[in-house]
Amino acid sequence: MQTNIKDQLVDDLNGAAPVMGQTIRRVESAAVACRLHGKLPQELAADPNLPPALQRSMKALVGDYRSLAMEVLQAKAALDHANEPKEQSA
């Protein structure tokens, strides 16, 4: 399903923007915990008071966000590098 969605996004965007490979999992229990505590997943992942299963899910979710951030930064660096002026030989 994710491949189909990404393919549709690529078609819809028609080259206007890249479609990242990383996905963010849906973890309803993590979303509810974040709302109840008013904290981000990164903050709750280290909370020793969370039930172990929720803490594992929260850590996995945090990993998804970190992976996506890395992918975005790598894409930006590649774009910046491609847009650098080429040195002229004398």
Buried (B, 14 or more C-beta within 10 A) or exposed (E): EEEEEBEEEEEEEEEEEBEBEBEEEEBEEBEEBBEEEEEEBBEBBEEEEBEEEBBEBBBBBBBBBEBBEEBEEEEEEEEEEEEEEEEEEE
